[in-house]
């Protein structure tokens, strides 16, 4: 995964969004990343993908949310796609804003 990230940063891999939740890179090795969202019966406890399916050449594997591999996939997509970088940036900014609001003391009168 780190080699894919470095190749993306060097420009050796060129990324495009092939479908709403599918990303492909062309270069020395064909790479495909698909967001995997499991089917949930009832109210979902989380939003967004729970995993990514990564196919590099003839090797296919999954990385799960919260893992180092999943973070690397997010970095790869951010480095390769401006739209993903914008999306990640908005999430980061909103998360920081929410955390700051939660840290502020409650100013309600009692």
SULCOR-V400648 format. One line per field, one symbol per residue. psi: psi as a letter, one per 20 degrees, with the letter a starting at -180 (. if undefined). burial: # if it has 16 or more other ideal C-beta (glycine too) atoms within 10 Angstrom, else .. Layout:
psi->???
burial->???
This chain:
psi->hhhggghghijhppqqohrhkppqpqbhpppppppooqpppapqhrqaqirpppoodjpprqpqpirggghhghgghhhiohhgggggggggghgggggghhiqqpjqq.
burial->#..##.##....#.#.......###.....#.###.............######.#......#.....##.##########..#..........................
